[in-house]
Amino acid sequence: MCGIVGYVGLQSATPILMEGLRRLEYRGYDSAGIAWQSDGEIHVLRAPGKLHNLQARLPNTNSHIGIGHTRWATHGKPEERNAHPHCDNQHRVAVVQNGIIENYRPLREELTAQGCVFTSDTDTEVIPHLLSQYLQNNYPFLEAMRLTVAQLEGAFAIAAIATDAPDEIIIARQQAPLVVGLGQGELFCASDTTALVNHTQAFLSLENGELARLTPLGVELYSFAGERVRRYPERLTWSPVLVEKGGFKHYMLKEIHDQPGVLRQGLESHLLDGQIALGPVQELYPQVEQIQIVACGTSWHAGLVGQYILQQVAQVPTTVHYASEFRYAPPPYRPRTLTIGVTQSGETADTLAALSLESSRQLTGTPWLLGITNRPESSLGRLVPYVIDTRAGIEIGVAATKTFIAQVVAFYLLAFDLAYQRQILSQEKLELYLANLQKIPNQLEWILETQAPAIEQLAYEFQEVQHVIYLGRGINFPIALEGALKLKEISYIHAEGYPAGEMKHGPIALLDKGVPVIAIATPGTVYDKVLSNVQEARAREAHIIGVGSAANMEIPDLFQVNLTIPEVPELLSPLVTVIPLQLLAYYIAAHRGLDVDQPRNLAKSVTVE
């Protein structure tokens, strides 16, 4: 969840570190710091709050080596003394770390008894003290790191510099992402490739239980057991332009507007001559008896849409689990179960752990594990044998938008393909579904071009609102959940999504004039039922906002405001109903003057438990 960046080479290190931290600020941003080495000394600069606070304090430096960090607090308040990098008492070593050292308390007690003085509340600070002890005993830097990580329990990604090795950065990974970027006479490291795309397109990903030595001459990769590892780097195929705002005020607004193109890209990538092409996972279709989906947050909501489609179209029993719960209370194992892990980053710790658990329960053969992700080069891509690349492009805004719609499209294609290959869906019906799906990008563009101004005006009415209820039924119940989540994430307004039919079983007690109700009412099997549920809310004087097509929303005195969408088949409606809810959440937060792209307490990739 935090961001790491490091550089060793011939250029000045601090500008490269600061640029990398800016690109990683969405991963952690309650404090930041850098450490560099010059004239045989390690210098550390840290600041609480946003990265500009650190930039304002930055002196002119001419160091060729350094490490940097943006923090999302786990142990210790977001104060300067808890910001990374951390050093030993002699300033012999500087360390940045992502993750959690679970056994830091006994290590800290032992080190304190040996005379080490701790100046922070973090779990990270035990690492530089351990490294320093080994260096004082004349161990080489790499070996000192190997002996140190052998004492650590938990998930971590570490980067360190030391006065004993003025041209080396030593890094280590265990259950937290870390990559090496390769340049000409220079090397980089980071917790995400986005930090380094302006400098290199060649990357080497560390696996769990590996450490590396970075010098201007190259990279040496080792296992924690000290054995040399040889692996070829991979090249990224996307441009640095993809992580720019493109003239929009916020990344989130840009990424909402990216969605028509994202949908087109996803369809073009996975349709070949009118047929769905999802790769090797298709070999499992004849044998699948049930499906289970594991995910977190917005990806869990995409999984709920997927569950509906897989059960109603492909007729495969499907369950959806929070990955954080699945890993500790999995359902009984059953063979011929396809487990799908959904994570935009491919680094979500709980989702990876759930998939690893399921892999361990499948004792023989290739694990029946499928990943749906925007980053196939991630840890997820190396963990599972089958991957659907959503092709959404890098998403910077913490509140997921375009990656959600890309995940949902992946589920449509999977369900349609599975149903067709199993002869549940006819060729004629498949072609109709795909034809309607290919119309959606133009329909999204219509919403963005024609409805955004009215939605922005509506957002002003939420200045004093403290609670919002979202209602949906059938395939749009997950969209009610997603709309509520978006509002909570970036505007800090309390919001809840409910199945519309369940409102009278408790939530209706919350309704009064001050609680808006946003109801998704699209033509289809549950349309009349939703209208009846809305009538119940209207009778309690709630302010009703409807999301539906113009032809079906003209009901006097029922909806005070209509968020208009094109009329689409009910099965595909989540792809259009979610757009007004994303825009409404964005404009409410923007009008309140909030940090839309970096909402408080949240991070883009949740890489710790």
N, C-alpha and C positions, 0 to 999 in steps of 0.2 A: 504494500500500500504506500510505502514511502518511496522516494526516488533516489537512486545512486547514479553517480557519474564519476568517471576517472579518466585521466589523460597522462601519458608519458610519451615524449617525443622531442622535437626540435622547436616547436612553437611555444609561445607563452601560454601557460596552462590555464590561468584564471579566466580569460575571456571564453575559452572553450568550455570550462566548467560552468560558468554562469549561463551560457547559451543552452547547454544541456539541461541545467536545472529549470530554466524557463519552460522548456518543452516537457519537463516532468512535473511541473508544479501541480498539475491536476491530480497527481498520485498522492501528494501529501504536502500540506502547506500551512501548518501551524508554526513552523520555524524552519530555518535553513542555515547551512554553514558550509564552509570550504576549508581545506587544509592544503598547504603547499610547502614545498621544501626548497630552501635556498641558503647558501653559505653554511651548509652543514647543520641547519636548524629547521625544525618544523614550526610553521606559523599557522595559527587557527583563527578564523573569524566566524562568528555566529550571530544570529539575530532572530528574535521572535517574530511571529506574524508572517506577512507576505514577503516574497522574494525581494521586492524593491527596498525593503528595510536593510537587507544584506548588501544590496548594490550600493546603497548610499554610504555605507561604511568602508567599501572596498578600496584599499590603497593601490597605488601603482606597484606592480610586481613584475619580476622577470624570471619566473620559475618555469621549468620545463616539465614539472611533474606535480600532480595534485589530485585530490578527491573531493567530491561534494555530495550534499545530501539535502533533500527536502523531507520534512518529517510529518507523519500523521501519528499523534501521540498514542502510545499503548501504556508504557510505564513512565509515570511522571507527567506533571502538568506541562502545557506548551509554553515553557519559559526558556530563557536563553541558556541557563545552566543545563537544561535537559536536551538542548539541540545538539545535533551531531556536527562535526566529528568529535569523538572523545579521545583523550590521550591518557597515557600513564603519567605518573607523578614526575618523571624526569623529562617529559616531552620527547621521548625517544620514538614513540609510536603514535600514529593517529589512525582512527578506525571509524568507518561508517558502516551501518548495518540495517538491513530490513528484516522483519520477522520478529520472533519472540524466542528468547533463551529461557526455556522453562525451568532449568535448574540454576538460575542466576543467584538465588538466595543463598544456598549452601556455598557456592563458589565465592560469593561476596564476603560471607562470614569468614571463610578460610583465608582469603586474601587480606582482609582487614586484620586478622590475627597475625599475619606475616608482615604487617606494617604498611600496607597500601592504604592510601587515603582516597576516599571516593567523594566526588564533588557534585554528583547528579543522583537522580532517583531512577535512572534507567537500568534496564537489564544489559544494555550494550557495554557499559563501562567495564564489566569484568574482562572483556576481550583484550583491550590494550594492556591491562595489567598482566594477564596471562602471557601475552606475546612478549612483553618487556622482560619477564622473568626468564624466558627461554633465550632471548637475545643476550641477556646478561651472562648466561652460561655458555655463550659463544656458539649457539646453534645458528645455522644459516636462516635467513628470513623465511624461506619457503618451508623449511622443516619446523621452524617455530610455529608457523600457521598450522601445519599438519598436526602437530602435537596439541595445539590449542583447540582445534575443532573436535579432536577426539574426546575432549572433556565437556563439550557442549551438547545439550539436549534441546530439541525443538526444531523450529523451522527458521532458516536464516540465509541471507546473502550478505557477504562481507567483502569490503575492500579496505586495504590498509597500506600505508606507507611508513617507512622507518628511516632514521638517520643512518642506521647500519648499512642500508642498501639504497643509496641515493638515486639510483636509476631503475628501481623496481616498484611495481604495484603487485601485491599478492591478493588474489580474490578467492572466495570459496562459496560454494552453493550447497544448500540442503533444504529442499522444499520451498524455495523462493527464487523467482526468476533472476537470471544474471547472464548477460551476453558480453562478448568481446568483439569490438570493431577493429578491423585491420586496415591500416593505411600505409603510406610509403614512409618508412622510418619513424612511424608513430603508431601507438596502439591506444585504444579507448576501451572503457568498460561502462556498462550501464544496466539498469534494471529493465529497460525497455529500449528497443531499437529506435523509437521515435526521437530519443535524445541525441542521436548521432547521425541521422540521415543526411545532414548537410555536409558531413565529413567523409562518409564511407557508405558503400552499399554491400560490403563484404562482412559477414558476421559469423561468429562461432558461438553456439549456445552451450553453456555448461549444463551437464546433467547433475542430478542429485548425487552427492558424495564425491564431487570433483573440486579441485582447486587448480589455480593457474598462476604462472609467473609471467608478468608483462614487462618487457623492456623495449627500448627502441629497435632492438634487433629482431624481436618476434615474440611469440607466445609459446610457453611450454605448459602442457596440460597433464595433470596427474590425478589419480584416484586418491581418496583419503588414506588408502593403504600405502601410498607412495609409489605406485606403479605408473609408468609413463603411458599416457593415452594419446592415440593419434586419430584425428578427425578432420575432415575437410570442411572449410567454411562454406556457407551458403550465401547466395546473393539475393537481396531484396528486389522485388519487381515494381515497387510503388515509388512515386516521386515525393520529394519533400514538399511540393506544393499542396499535397493532400492534407497536410497538417497546418495550413494557413487559414485565416478567417475568410478570405475571399471577398472582402468588402462588407461583411456583416458585422453588426455590433458585437455579437457573441458567437462563440463556436456552436452553442446549442441551436441558435436560430439558423445558422448555416446548415447544420446537420439535419434539422427539420426539412429545410428546402432541398437538401441532397436526396431525399427519399425517392422521388420519381426516378432519378438516375440509378440509385441503388437497386431499386426493384428491376429496372431494365437490365442492369448488369447481371443480377442474379439469375434472371430468366435466360439471358443470352448464354451465360456460362453453363447452364445445366439443361438446355434444350438443344438437341441435335437432330436436324431433319424432322422436326415435329415430334420427336420422342424425348422422353425424360432420360437424362444421362447423369446418374449420381455416382457412378464408379463402382468399385468392387463390392460395396454393401449390398448390391442387388443380388449377389449370390446367396444371401441369407433368406431372401423373400419366401421361397417355398417351405422353409422350415420354421419360420417364426410363429410361435403360438401366443405370445403375449409380449407387451412392451412396457418398460418402466423408464420414466424420465426423471433425471436428477438435475437440479438447477437452483439458483438463488436469485432473489430480487426480480428485476424485469425479465430475466431469462426464465424464471419460474412461470411468470405470466405467459410468455411465449409457449412454454411447455403445456400450459392449460389449453391454449388454443389448439396446439398440436394434439392433445388428448382427444378433444372434441372431433377433429377431422379424422384421426386414425380410427376412432371407434365408429363414427357415423358413416364414413366413406369406405375405409379399408376393412372395417368390421373386425379389428384386432383389439382384444381387451387391453386397455392402457391405463397405467397409474402414473401420477405425478408426485414426486417427493421433494421436499426441501432437502438439499444435499447435506446441510448441517445436521439434520435429524436422521437421514438415511444411514450416515456413517456410524451411528451409535445404536440404531434400532432398525436394521434392514428387515424387510419382509423375508419369509422363508425362501430359500433358494429353490428355483425351479428351472430345469433345463429348457432350452429353446426360448429363452427370454432375451430379447434384445434390450440392452440398457443404453439409453441415449443421454449423454452429458451435454448440457447447453451452457456455454460461457462465451461472452463476446471476446474477452481477452485471451482465453485459453489458459489462464493462470489462476482462476478462482480456487483458493485452497480447499474449501469444503467440497466443491464439485470434483476436483482431482482426487481427493481422498475417497469419496464415495465410489468413483470409478475404479480406483485401485483395490478397494475392498471387494467390489463385485468381480474384478479380474481374479483375485485370489480364490474366490469361491468357484470359479470355472476351472476345474482342475486340468483338463486336457484340451488340446487343440487351440486354435486362434480364438481369443476372447470375443464374445459377442458384444462388443462395445463400439458405439458410434458417437463421434463428437460433432456437434454443430457449433461452429466458431467463426469468428472473423480473422483469426490469426492461426492458420494451420501450422506455422513454424513454431508455435508455442509449445509449452509443456504438454498440453492436451494432445497436440498432433503427434508427439512422440510416445504418448501413453496408450492411445487407442489405435486399433488397426484400420478403422474406417472413419473417414472425416468428410463432412459436407462443408465446404468453404463458402460462407455466405457472401463474400466479395463486397462487403459494405464499405471498405476503405477505413482508414484510421478514424476513430471517434475520440475527440478530445473532451467534449462536455461530459461532466460526471453523470448527469442524468441521461440515461440511454434513450435514444430516439431511433436513429436510422438502423442501429444494430438490432433493435427489437423487430422492426418490420422485416429486416433481412432474415432473422431467425424464423419468423412466422412463414415467410415464403418458402424457406427450406422445408418446413413441416408440410405445407401444401404439396410440394413436389414429391416428398417422400410418401405421403398418404395416397396421392393420385397414382404414383408409380406402383406402389405396393398393391393397391386395389386392382390396377390394370393387369399386372403380371400374374395375379392370382385369379384373374377372370371374374372378378367381382364388378369391375367397371368395364363397360363396353368401349370399343374404339371411338364410337360416335360421342359417347358421354365424355370421354377423356378429351377429345378435341374441343368440345364445347367448354369444358372447364378451363383448358389452356387458353382458348381464344378470349374468354372473359378475363382471365388473369392478365393477359397481355394488354388489355385495355386499361388496367388499373393505373399505370404510370401517368397517362394523360388525365385521368380523373383526379389523381393527387395534385397534379399541376393546376387543375381548375380550382380545387379547394384553396391552394396556397395563393393563387392570383386573385381570386374573387372574394374569399371569405376572411382572409387575414385582417383587413382593415376593420371589419365589424367586430371580430373577436378581440382586437386590440381595444376598441371602444368599450366593449363589455367588461374588459379587465378592470377598468376604472371603478366599476360598481363593487369590486371586492376589497376596497381599501379598508373597510372596517369588519369584514367577514372573519370569523374565527373557526367556523366549522362548515364542512361541505359534505354532502352525501352523493355518491355516484351509484346509479342503478343500471343493471343490465341483466339480460336473460340469455340462456343458451350460449351460443358461441361468443356473444358480446359481454357475458359476465366477466371474463378475464380482462376485457378492455375497461370495464368499470374499475376493476382493481388497479390496472395500469394508470388510468387517468388520475385516480386518487393518489397513487404513489408519486407521480410526477409533481402534483401540487404540493404534497408534503415535502418532497426532496428539495425543491428550489424556492418555494414561497414561505415555508414553515407554517402553513395553515393546516390545522388538523382536518384530515379528510379520510373517509372510509368508503370502500366499494362493497356493495351487497348484491346478491341475486334479487331482482326486483320483487319476486314472490315472497321473499323472506322478510321484507321490510316490516310487515305487520306482525311479525313474530318477535318484536323487540325494538329494532331501530326506529320505528315510527314514534317512539316516545321522545326522540331527540328533536323532532320537527317543531318549528315555529317560524315566525316571520323572518327571523335572523339567520336561518339555516337554508341556503340554496340547495336544491336537489337537481342534479344533472342526470338526465335519463336518456339512455341510448334506445331509440325507438325506430328500428329499421323494418321494412316490409319483410314478412315471412311468417313462420309458424307461431312465433310468440308475440307478434306485434300487438294483437288485441289484448293479450294478457298484460303486456307492459303498459298499455294505455290505462287499463283498469287500476294497476298499481300506482300510476301517476295520479289518477283521480283521487286515490286515497291520500296521497301526499298533498294534493291541491286543497282537499277539504280541511287540512290542518294549517292552511294559509302559508305553506312553504312557497318560496319563489322557485318556479320550475323552469329549467333550461333544457330544451330538447336537442338531441343530436339525431338527425334523420333527413330523408330526402324531402324536398319542398312539396311534392305531391301528397305526402303522407303526414305532414306536420300542421296543416291548416285546420286545426280544431279549435274553435272559439273558446277562450277563457281557460285553456288547458296549459299551453306552453306560453309563458310570457316572452321568451326569447327562443329562437330557433337557430342552431348551428347547422347550416345546410350542407349536406353531402350529396353527391350524385347517387342515383338509384343503381344499385348493384345487386347481384344474386346474394341471398342471405348468407350463404356459405363463405363468400369472399368479403363480407361487410367489415370484419375487423381491420382490414387494410385501409379502409377509408374512415371508419368511425374514430380511430385513434388520433388522426391528424388534428382535428379541432381541439381535442383534449390536450395534446402537446402544446399547441399554440396558446391556448388559454392559460395553461400553467406558466408558460414562458412570459407572456405579457403581464400577468399578475405579478410575478417576481420582479420583472424589469421595472414596472411602474412603482414598485415598492423600494426600488434602489438597491436590490439585493445582488449578491455575487452569483449570477446565474450559472456560470461555468464551474465554479468551485464552491458549492454550498457547504455550509458549516458541518463539521463532523463527518463528512463523507469523503470517500476516495474512489477513484475510478476502478481500480483493480484490487479486490479484497484478497490479498495474498497471505493473510494470517487467519487463524481460526478465531 
